[in-house]
Amino acid sequence: MDAELAYLFRHALLREAAFQLQLPGDRARLHAFVVEVMEDIFGGRAPDSPWDPRGSWVFPPHPTDPFAHELADHARLAGDSPAWRDLEAIYTRRAADLAGRQFRFKDACRLWLRHAELVSGLEQSESLRLAGRMEQAQGRIREAEALYRQAVEGFRRAGHRRLEGIGLIDVGCCCQESSRREEARTSFERGRDACLEAGDSGFAAQADGNLANLAREAGRLGEAEEAYLSLLKTFRATGDRLQESTVQSNLARVYHSTGRIALAEQASGSALALARTIGNLPGVAWELNGQAFMLLETGRPVEAVAMAEESLRMSRSMGNRVGEARALGLLAEIDRQSGRIDRSAALFMETLSLLAEIGDARGAATTMLNFAGVRYLSGDASEAVRLLERAIELFRACGDVTGEGAVLGNLASLRREAGDMVGARRDFEESLRLSRRLGDRRGEGIRLGNLARLLHDIGDFEGAAKHYQESLRLLGEIRDRLSEWEMACGAALNLLRLGRTLEARQLWVESMSSLRTVRAAPGIAGLVEEMRVACARAGVPPFEGDPPP
């Protein structure tokens, strides 16, 4: 090949132009020649990936794999014969598998859909299912579910119970992510039964894990914990480290919700280490965000920001919109708690837009719950109430009792600020009842503190002191430092009304000193102003400076 031709083939745009200059027959022969040359250079033709009778392909590595996508294109353009079509299928299948393993989900989805056009029967249905997996990995839940349902119908027609079961589990995951909990439960149970019937206990166990997730989301934390511990033993015994990592992550969330922070951090650390070891990058991004949330709640916002930003970068690089929305929402909440209201509002709006595209109603409800706080701080109380009312509708539709309780608590706070003490007390007490029913110790601690503040406002200072004491005990036990310091400031002002000025001053200064390490001045301005008014009313100097010896 002379220098001019070599230049053409080394530069994609000119190379394509060179192909287009040929007559159709010559062009096809040229594509066939390129396939022959590339295969010769890279170790020969890749073998056909054998179809496992249990329902999958086996992909022995081959030197052509990095160029499989290009080889598939050349095979497609080389001719319409069955031989060229079969060769295109071989390379398309390998290219799709490689793209998925490299977390290029959009490319992988397109390739699996093309592969589905080239094959038939079970192979076509499995290609559609794998395309659905790639859509789901990008957060395109509606598109993924449609592909899964199409695949399940094909498996059912072919009488392949194992693949039908796996497809039903995939459908259930989409139902769960789009907050159709009862549909999800039915799909998981049907999928588990089909896998057990086919003798696949591994996928049946995964279905049980998904059912445990539903129990956790519905607030049945004891039931979920028992299931996770059982599944952990199962996956360790079978050596399934991917599922072990997933269960550890979910177990960490149960421990966190029930106030066992040390256990939560230990389980989350194990999940992250396993995900890194096996190269599960989506799992790494997910766990980094979970750890960032725990860092924020235990008063370590700088470390929380670093982890959330790393999670965001990873999710965006993979095209993982679910992970992206989760990280954005957490960064928005960190900004809110740090007093950066404008930036927080912009991030919350970006998060809501992304969640609407994905179809994640539960995620949208959680985001609205937090966004309402930003709207209230910026002076738009009516918009804050609207967001909370919409959030509680979504949580109730999802059957999320924990979320419902959180919204009730926030609505009660707004009613208290508006002077509706009867309505506020009703909502606080209902929210507290829900937290206790669920075993949500963090929620219970926060609701007790909120109720204490209401009792303080209506003049029941002794009752408020008892509620503050119990709130601080619970929040201290679970190491929710941020909430503990905020409640302690309220407790200090209540002690001042009881005439216990020295105790009040010491508690205020210690708590505010800690709070200033994680909150910017705008985020604590309201508390400081409230303290100054209370001190003026009591005829004592403001609680500022170092705590007394």
Secondary structure per residue as TSV (DSSP state, phi and psi in degrees):
chain	resnum	aa	ss	phi	psi
A	1	M	-	360.0	127.8
A	2	D	-	-78.2	174.5
A	3	A	H	-61.8	-38.5
A	4	E	H	-64.5	-44.7
A	5	L	H	-66.7	-38.0
A	6	A	H	-60.7	-41.4
A	7	Y	H	-61.3	-44.4
A	8	L	H	-58.7	-42.9
A	9	F	H	-78.9	-14.2
A	10	R	H	-90.0	-9.1
A	11	H	S	-124.0	118.0
A	12	A	H	-57.7	-46.4
A	13	L	H	-65.0	-46.5
A	14	L	H	-67.8	-33.7
A	15	R	H	-63.1	-43.0
A	16	E	H	-64.4	-40.2
A	17	A	H	-61.7	-37.8
A	18	A	H	-63.3	-40.1
A	19	F	H	-62.8	-43.3
A	20	Q	H	-69.2	-19.6
A	21	L	T	-73.4	-14.4
A	22	Q	S	-85.4	154.9
A	23	L	-	-67.3	153.8
A	24	P	H	-50.4	-46.0
A	25	G	H	-65.1	-42.9
A	26	D	H	-66.2	-36.5
A	27	R	H	-62.8	-44.9
A	28	A	H	-61.8	-43.3
A	29	R	H	-64.5	-33.7
A	30	L	H	-66.5	-41.7
A	31	H	H	-62.5	-40.7
A	32	A	H	-62.9	-39.2
A	33	F	H	-64.8	-40.0
A	34	V	H	-61.6	-42.7
A	35	V	H	-57.9	-47.0
A	36	E	H	-61.0	-45.0
A	37	V	H	-66.0	-46.1
A	38	M	H	-62.7	-42.5
A	39	E	H	-62.9	-38.4
A	40	D	H	-65.6	-40.3
A	41	I	H	-68.2	-39.5
A	42	F	T	-103.9	33.2
A	43	G	T	91.6	19.1
A	44	G	S	92.4	178.2
A	45	R	-	-70.2	136.8
A	46	A	-	-66.3	139.5
A	47	P	-	-70.2	154.8
A	48	D	-	-63.4	131.5
A	49	S	-	-71.9	115.5
A	50	P	-	-66.5	143.9
A	51	W	E	-87.5	119.9
A	52	D	E	-75.1	129.3
A	53	P	T	-56.7	-24.3
A	54	R	T	-74.3	-12.1
A	55	G	T	111.7	63.5
A	56	S	E	-173.1	174.4
A	57	W	E	-108.3	153.0
A	58	V	-	-106.2	131.4
A	59	F	-	-118.2	81.1
A	60	P	-	-62.5	132.6
A	61	P	-	-61.9	149.5
A	62	H	-	-145.2	146.7
A	63	P	T	-59.0	-21.4
A	64	T	T	-79.9	-7.5
A	65	D	G	-54.3	-43.7
A	66	P	G	-63.3	-17.4
A	67	F	G	-112.8	12.6
A	68	A	H	-61.0	-38.5
A	69	H	H	-61.6	-45.5
A	70	E	H	-66.9	-40.0
A	71	L	H	-63.5	-38.1
A	72	A	H	-62.8	-41.5
A	73	D	H	-63.5	-43.7
A	74	H	H	-65.2	-39.4
A	75	A	H	-63.9	-38.3
A	76	R	H	-62.2	-38.2
A	77	L	H	-88.9	-4.9
A	78	A	H	-82.1	-19.3
A	79	G	-	161.9	169.8
A	80	D	S	-101.9	7.4
A	81	S	S	-70.4	156.1
A	82	P	H	-54.7	-35.1
A	83	A	H	-64.4	-45.3
A	84	W	H	-68.0	-36.7
A	85	R	H	-63.7	-41.9
A	86	D	H	-64.7	-39.6
A	87	L	H	-67.1	-39.2
A	88	E	H	-60.0	-41.3
A	89	A	H	-61.6	-42.7
A	90	I	H	-59.2	-50.0
A	91	Y	H	-74.0	-33.0
A	92	T	H	-64.5	-42.4
A	93	R	H	-60.5	-45.1
A	94	R	H	-67.6	-39.9
A	95	A	H	-64.6	-39.9
A	96	A	H	-64.6	-44.2
A	97	D	H	-61.7	-44.9
A	98	L	H	-63.9	-43.4
A	99	A	H	-60.9	-41.0
A	100	G	H	-63.6	-42.8
A	101	R	H	-68.3	-23.9
A	102	Q	T	-93.3	7.8
A	103	F	T	64.0	26.6
A	104	R	-	-93.9	73.7
A	105	F	H	-64.5	-38.4
A	106	K	H	-64.1	-45.9
A	107	D	H	-62.3	-43.7
A	108	A	H	-62.0	-41.0
A	109	C	H	-61.4	-47.9
A	110	R	H	-60.3	-40.1
A	111	L	H	-69.5	-40.1
A	112	W	H	-66.3	-36.1
A	113	L	H	-66.3	-39.1
A	114	R	H	-64.4	-40.6
A	115	H	H	-61.6	-37.5
A	116	A	H	-61.5	-29.0
A	117	E	H	-74.7	-19.5
A	118	L	H	-96.0	-14.6
A	119	V	-	-124.9	-179.6
A	120	S	-	-142.9	175.0
A	121	G	H	63.5	-140.1
A	122	L	H	-60.6	-37.8
A	123	E	H	-63.6	-37.7
A	124	Q	H	-65.8	-44.8
A	125	S	H	-63.9	-41.1
A	126	E	H	-66.6	-34.9
A	127	S	H	-62.5	-41.6
A	128	L	H	-64.4	-40.1
A	129	R	H	-63.7	-43.4
A	130	L	H	-67.7	-34.0
A	131	A	H	-62.5	-38.7
A	132	G	H	-61.1	-40.0
A	133	R	H	-59.3	-40.7
A	134	M	H	-69.4	-36.2
A	135	E	H	-64.7	-44.0
A	136	Q	H	-63.0	-38.4
A	137	A	H	-62.9	-25.0
A	138	Q	T	-89.1	-2.1
A	139	G	T	84.1	12.3
A	140	R	-	-91.5	76.6
A	141	I	H	-68.4	-42.8
A	142	R	H	-61.7	-45.9
A	143	E	H	-64.3	-39.7
A	144	A	H	-63.2	-45.5
A	145	E	H	-61.9	-40.7
A	146	A	H	-60.4	-42.0
A	147	L	H	-67.9	-40.9
A	148	Y	H	-61.0	-44.5
A	149	R	H	-65.4	-37.7
A	150	Q	H	-63.5	-41.4
A	151	A	H	-65.7	-44.0
A	152	V	H	-59.2	-41.1
A	153	E	H	-61.7	-40.5
A	154	G	H	-65.8	-42.1
A	155	F	H	-63.1	-39.7
A	156	R	H	-65.0	-43.3
A	157	R	H	-61.2	-35.5
A	158	A	H	-82.5	-8.2
A	159	G	T	73.7	24.5
A	160	H	-	-95.6	93.9
A	161	R	H	-66.4	-36.0
A	162	R	H	-63.2	-51.2
A	163	L	H	-66.1	-34.5
A	164	E	H	-60.7	-42.8
A	165	G	H	-63.0	-44.0
A	166	I	H	-62.6	-42.5
A	167	G	H	-62.9	-38.5
A	168	L	H	-65.5	-37.6
A	169	I	H	-63.2	-41.0
A	170	D	H	-61.7	-43.1
A	171	V	H	-59.3	-43.4
A	172	G	H	-58.9	-39.3
A	173	C	H	-61.9	-39.9
A	174	C	H	-66.7	-41.2
A	175	C	H	-61.1	-41.8
A	176	Q	H	-64.8	-45.2
A	177	E	H	-67.2	-24.4
A	178	S	T	-102.3	17.8
A	179	S	T	69.6	24.1
A	180	R	-	-99.6	78.3
A	181	R	H	-65.2	-40.1
A	182	E	H	-68.5	-40.0
A	183	E	H	-61.8	-39.4
A	184	A	H	-62.7	-46.6
A	185	R	H	-58.9	-45.2
A	186	T	H	-61.4	-44.1
A	187	S	H	-64.6	-42.3
A	188	F	H	-63.0	-43.5
A	189	E	H	-66.3	-42.4
A	190	R	H	-65.6	-40.0
A	191	G	H	-65.2	-43.0
A	192	R	H	-60.5	-45.4
A	193	D	H	-63.4	-39.9
A	194	A	H	-65.8	-41.2
A	195	C	H	-66.2	-41.1
A	196	L	H	-63.6	-40.5
A	197	E	H	-61.2	-34.7
A	198	A	T	-86.4	-1.6
A	199	G	T	85.2	17.1
A	200	D	-	-104.9	91.4
A	201	S	H	-74.5	-22.6
A	202	G	H	-65.2	-50.0
A	203	F	H	-70.3	-30.5
A	204	A	H	-62.0	-39.2
A	205	A	H	-65.7	-37.0
A	206	Q	H	-62.0	-38.7
A	207	A	H	-62.7	-40.0
A	208	D	H	-62.7	-36.6
A	209	G	H	-63.5	-39.9
A	210	N	H	-66.7	-37.3
A	211	L	H	-65.1	-36.4
A	212	A	H	-64.4	-37.1
A	213	N	H	-61.6	-40.7
A	214	L	H	-62.0	-41.2
A	215	A	H	-62.6	-42.0
A	216	R	H	-63.2	-45.1
A	217	E	H	-65.8	-28.5
A	218	A	T	-84.6	-0.4
A	219	G	T	91.5	4.4
A	220	R	-	-88.2	72.9
A	221	L	H	-70.9	-36.8
A	222	G	H	-63.4	-43.8
A	223	E	H	-61.6	-43.4
A	224	A	H	-65.2	-44.4
A	225	E	H	-61.1	-44.6
A	226	E	H	-59.5	-42.7
A	227	A	H	-66.1	-42.5
A	228	Y	H	-62.8	-43.7
A	229	L	H	-62.9	-38.7
A	230	S	H	-65.8	-43.7
A	231	L	H	-66.8	-33.2
A	232	L	H	-60.1	-43.0
A	233	K	H	-63.0	-41.8
A	234	T	H	-61.7	-49.6
A	235	F	H	-72.2	-31.0
A	236	R	H	-67.0	-38.3
A	237	A	H	-66.3	-34.7
A	238	T	H	-90.7	-6.1
A	239	G	T	74.6	20.6
A	240	D	-	-86.3	90.6
A	241	R	H	-73.9	-27.5
A	242	L	H	-63.2	-48.7
A	243	Q	H	-70.4	-32.7
A	244	E	H	-61.1	-43.0
A	245	S	H	-62.3	-42.7
A	246	T	H	-62.6	-44.0
A	247	V	H	-66.3	-40.8
A	248	Q	H	-59.6	-40.7
A	249	S	H	-62.4	-45.3
A	250	N	H	-68.5	-35.9
A	251	L	H	-64.4	-37.3
A	252	A	H	-59.5	-36.7
A	253	R	H	-69.0	-36.8
A	254	V	H	-65.9	-46.6
A	255	Y	H	-59.1	-41.4
A	256	H	H	-64.6	-44.7
A	257	S	H	-64.9	-27.5
A	258	T	T	-100.5	13.7
A	259	G	T	82.7	8.8
A	260	R	-	-96.0	75.9
A	261	I	H	-65.8	-40.7
A	262	A	H	-60.7	-43.7
A	263	L	H	-65.6	-38.2
A	264	A	H	-62.2	-45.0
A	265	E	H	-65.5	-37.3
A	266	Q	H	-65.2	-46.8
A	267	A	H	-65.2	-41.2
A	268	S	H	-65.1	-39.9
A	269	G	H	-62.4	-39.8
A	270	S	H	-65.0	-42.6
A	271	A	H	-61.7	-43.5
A	272	L	H	-65.6	-43.2
A	273	A	H	-62.3	-42.7
A	274	L	H	-64.0	-43.7
A	275	A	H	-61.6	-41.2
A	276	R	H	-65.4	-41.8
A	277	T	H	-61.1	-42.3
A	278	I	H	-91.9	1.5
A	279	G	T	74.9	27.8
A	280	N	-	-87.3	84.3
A	281	L	H	-63.5	-40.6
A	282	P	H	-59.5	-37.4
A	283	G	H	-66.4	-37.2
A	284	V	H	-63.2	-47.2
A	285	A	H	-61.0	-42.6
A	286	W	H	-61.3	-46.0
A	287	E	H	-72.3	-34.5
A	288	L	H	-58.9	-40.9
A	289	N	H	-67.3	-39.7
A	290	G	H	-62.6	-41.5
A	291	Q	H	-67.8	-36.0
A	292	A	H	-60.5	-40.4
A	293	F	H	-62.6	-43.6
A	294	M	H	-66.0	-37.3
A	295	L	H	-62.8	-40.7
A	296	L	H	-62.0	-44.9
A	297	E	H	-71.5	-21.5
A	298	T	T	-101.3	21.3
A	299	G	T	78.7	30.3
A	300	R	-	-125.5	67.6
A	301	P	H	-68.9	-31.1
A	302	V	H	-64.5	-47.1
A	303	E	H	-64.4	-35.0
A	304	A	H	-63.0	-44.0
A	305	V	H	-61.2	-44.8
A	306	A	H	-60.1	-43.9
A	307	M	H	-69.2	-42.3
A	308	A	H	-64.3	-39.2
A	309	E	H	-67.9	-37.1
A	310	E	H	-64.6	-41.9
A	311	S	H	-61.2	-42.1
A	312	L	H	-62.8	-45.0
A	313	R	H	-60.4	-44.6
A	314	M	H	-64.0	-45.2
A	315	S	H	-63.3	-42.8
A	316	R	H	-65.9	-38.4
A	317	S	H	-65.8	-26.9
A	318	M	H	-93.3	-6.2
A	319	G	T	71.9	24.8
A	320	N	-	-90.1	96.2
A	321	R	H	-73.5	-28.9
A	322	V	H	-63.9	-48.3
A	323	G	H	-63.9	-37.7
A	324	E	H	-62.0	-46.3
A	325	A	H	-63.2	-40.3
A	326	R	H	-63.6	-44.6
A	327	A	H	-68.3	-40.7
A	328	L	H	-61.0	-43.8
A	329	G	H	-61.8	-39.1
A	330	L	H	-68.8	-41.5
A	331	L	H	-63.1	-36.4
A	332	A	H	-63.2	-41.2
A	333	E	H	-68.0	-38.4
A	334	I	H	-61.3	-43.4
A	335	D	H	-62.6	-40.7
A	336	R	H	-60.6	-47.6
A	337	Q	H	-69.2	-20.9
A	338	S	T	-94.6	2.3
A	339	G	T	85.4	7.2
A	340	R	-	-89.9	74.8
A	341	I	H	-67.0	-46.1
A	342	D	H	-62.7	-45.2
A	343	R	H	-66.6	-37.7
A	344	S	H	-61.4	-45.1
A	345	A	H	-60.9	-43.0
A	346	A	H	-62.9	-41.6
A	347	L	H	-68.4	-38.8
A	348	F	H	-63.2	-42.1
A	349	M	H	-64.9	-39.2
A	350	E	H	-63.4	-40.0
A	351	T	H	-64.8	-45.5
A	352	L	H	-62.2	-39.9
A	353	S	H	-61.8	-43.2
A	354	L	H	-66.5	-42.0
A	355	L	H	-65.9	-34.7
A	356	A	H	-64.5	-40.7
A	357	E	H	-63.4	-40.5
A	358	I	H	-71.9	-35.4
A	359	G	T	91.3	27.6
A	360	D	-	-94.7	92.3
A	361	A	H	-68.7	-39.4
A	362	R	H	-66.7	-42.6
A	363	G	H	-62.5	-38.1
A	364	A	H	-64.3	-40.0
A	365	A	H	-63.1	-44.1
A	366	T	H	-62.0	-41.3
A	367	T	H	-65.8	-41.8
A	368	M	H	-62.3	-38.7
A	369	L	H	-57.8	-46.1
A	370	N	H	-75.4	-37.1
A	371	F	H	-64.0	-32.5
A	372	A	H	-58.0	-36.7
A	373	G	H	-62.8	-36.9
A	374	V	H	-66.5	-44.8
A	375	R	H	-62.7	-37.8
A	376	Y	H	-66.7	-44.5
A	377	L	H	-63.6	-28.2
A	378	S	T	-87.9	5.6
A	379	G	T	93.8	6.0
A	380	D	-	-105.3	75.1
A	381	A	H	-65.1	-36.7
A	382	S	H	-65.1	-38.7
A	383	E	H	-68.9	-35.0
A	384	A	H	-62.0	-44.3
A	385	V	H	-63.7	-42.4
A	386	R	H	-59.9	-43.2
A	387	L	H	-63.5	-41.6
A	388	L	H	-67.7	-40.5
A	389	E	H	-64.5	-39.0
A	390	R	H	-67.8	-38.5
A	391	A	H	-63.4	-42.1
A	392	I	H	-68.1	-33.3
A	393	E	H	-60.6	-45.5
A	394	L	H	-67.2	-43.4
A	395	F	H	-62.2	-41.5
A	396	R	H	-66.6	-38.6
A	397	A	H	-63.6	-32.7
A	398	C	H	-83.7	-11.4
A	399	G	T	74.6	23.6
A	400	D	-	-92.0	95.3
A	401	V	H	-71.0	-35.4
A	402	T	H	-60.8	-46.8
A	403	G	H	-63.6	-40.5
A	404	E	H	-58.9	-43.7
A	405	G	H	-63.3	-39.1
A	406	A	H	-64.2	-41.7
A	407	V	H	-66.6	-42.4
A	408	L	H	-57.3	-41.7
A	409	G	H	-61.4	-42.1
A	410	N	H	-70.2	-38.7
A	411	L	H	-62.1	-39.6
A	412	A	H	-61.9	-39.8
A	413	S	H	-62.8	-40.5
A	414	L	H	-66.3	-39.5
A	415	R	H	-63.0	-40.3
A	416	R	H	-62.1	-43.8
A	417	E	H	-62.7	-31.6
A	418	A	T	-84.7	-2.9
A	419	G	T	91.4	3.6
A	420	D	-	-87.3	78.0
A	421	M	H	-69.7	-33.4
A	422	V	H	-66.0	-49.5
A	423	G	H	-64.2	-37.9
A	424	A	H	-64.6	-44.4
A	425	R	H	-63.9	-40.6
A	426	R	H	-58.6	-47.4
A	427	D	H	-69.7	-38.4
A	428	F	H	-62.2	-44.7
A	429	E	H	-67.5	-37.2
A	430	E	H	-67.1	-41.0
A	431	S	H	-63.6	-41.3
A	432	L	H	-63.7	-40.9
A	433	R	H	-61.3	-43.3
A	434	L	H	-63.5	-42.2
A	435	S	H	-61.9	-43.1
A	436	R	H	-67.2	-38.3
A	437	R	H	-61.6	-36.1
A	438	L	H	-85.3	-10.1
A	439	G	T	73.5	24.2
A	440	D	-	-86.8	91.5
A	441	R	H	-69.5	-35.6
A	442	R	H	-64.2	-47.8
A	443	G	H	-59.6	-40.1
A	444	E	H	-62.8	-43.5
A	445	G	H	-62.4	-42.8
A	446	I	H	-67.4	-44.3
A	447	R	H	-64.9	-37.3
A	448	L	H	-61.6	-42.0
A	449	G	H	-64.9	-40.1
A	450	N	H	-64.7	-41.3
A	451	L	H	-65.8	-36.8
A	452	A	H	-60.5	-41.5
A	453	R	H	-64.6	-39.8
A	454	L	H	-62.8	-43.7
A	455	L	H	-61.5	-38.1
A	456	H	H	-60.2	-43.8
A	457	D	H	-65.6	-30.6
A	458	I	T	-94.8	7.1
A	459	G	T	92.5	5.3
A	460	D	-	-91.7	76.4
A	461	F	H	-71.9	-33.7
A	462	E	H	-66.6	-44.7
A	463	G	H	-62.2	-40.4
A	464	A	H	-62.5	-41.5
A	465	A	H	-60.7	-41.6
A	466	K	H	-64.1	-43.4
A	467	H	H	-67.5	-39.4
A	468	Y	H	-62.8	-42.1
A	469	Q	H	-59.9	-44.6
A	470	E	H	-68.6	-38.5
A	471	S	H	-61.7	-47.9
A	472	L	H	-65.3	-34.3
A	473	R	H	-62.7	-48.1
A	474	L	H	-64.8	-47.1
A	475	L	H	-65.6	-34.3
A	476	G	H	-67.3	-40.1
A	477	E	H	-63.8	-37.5
A	478	I	T	-92.7	1.1
A	479	R	T	63.3	34.4
A	480	D	-	-86.7	81.1
A	481	R	H	-63.8	-40.8
A	482	L	H	-60.2	-50.7
A	483	S	H	-64.5	-37.8
A	484	E	H	-61.4	-45.5
A	485	W	H	-65.9	-39.1
A	486	E	H	-64.5	-45.3
A	487	M	H	-64.7	-35.6
A	488	A	H	-64.2	-34.8
A	489	C	H	-63.0	-43.0
A	490	G	H	-64.1	-40.5
A	491	A	H	-63.2	-36.0
A	492	A	H	-63.5	-43.3
A	493	L	H	-67.5	-30.8
A	494	N	H	-69.2	-39.3
A	495	L	H	-61.1	-36.4
A	496	L	H	-60.4	-42.0
A	497	R	H	-66.7	-24.8
A	498	L	T	-85.2	0.1
A	499	G	T	84.8	9.1
A	500	R	-	-97.5	68.6
A	501	T	H	-65.8	-44.4
A	502	L	H	-62.8	-44.8
A	503	E	H	-60.9	-41.6
A	504	A	H	-62.7	-46.5
A	505	R	H	-61.5	-46.0
A	506	Q	H	-62.9	-44.9
A	507	L	H	-64.3	-41.7
A	508	W	H	-63.2	-51.1
A	509	V	H	-63.9	-41.9
A	510	E	H	-63.0	-45.6
A	511	S	H	-69.9	-44.1
A	512	M	H	-66.1	-35.8
A	513	S	H	-59.8	-42.2
A	514	S	H	-68.2	-41.3
A	515	L	H	-64.0	-36.1
A	516	R	H	-65.3	-21.3
A	517	T	T	-72.6	-17.8
A	518	V	T	-123.8	-10.4
A	519	R	S	-121.3	134.5
A	520	A	-	-72.0	162.4
A	521	A	H	-53.1	-44.1
A	522	P	H	-59.7	-29.8
A	523	G	H	-74.7	-16.3
A	524	I	H	-120.0	5.4
A	525	A	H	-59.3	-39.8
A	526	G	H	-63.2	-42.5
A	527	L	H	-63.3	-42.9
A	528	V	H	-64.1	-42.7
A	529	E	H	-64.3	-39.8
A	530	E	H	-62.1	-40.1
A	531	M	H	-62.9	-43.6
A	532	R	H	-64.9	-39.9
A	533	V	H	-63.8	-43.7
A	534	A	H	-64.4	-40.5
A	535	C	H	-67.1	-39.9
A	536	A	H	-62.9	-41.0
A	537	R	H	-63.2	-36.9
A	538	A	H	-83.9	-7.6
A	539	G	T	72.6	33.5
A	540	V	-	-125.0	156.9
A	541	P	-	-63.2	153.1
A	542	P	-	-58.3	149.8
A	543	F	S	-80.5	79.5
A	544	E	-	-132.8	155.0
A	545	G	S	98.9	-168.8
A	546	D	S	-76.5	153.2
A	547	P	-	-65.9	149.8
A	548	P	-	-65.9	152.9
A	549	P	-	-67.8	360.0
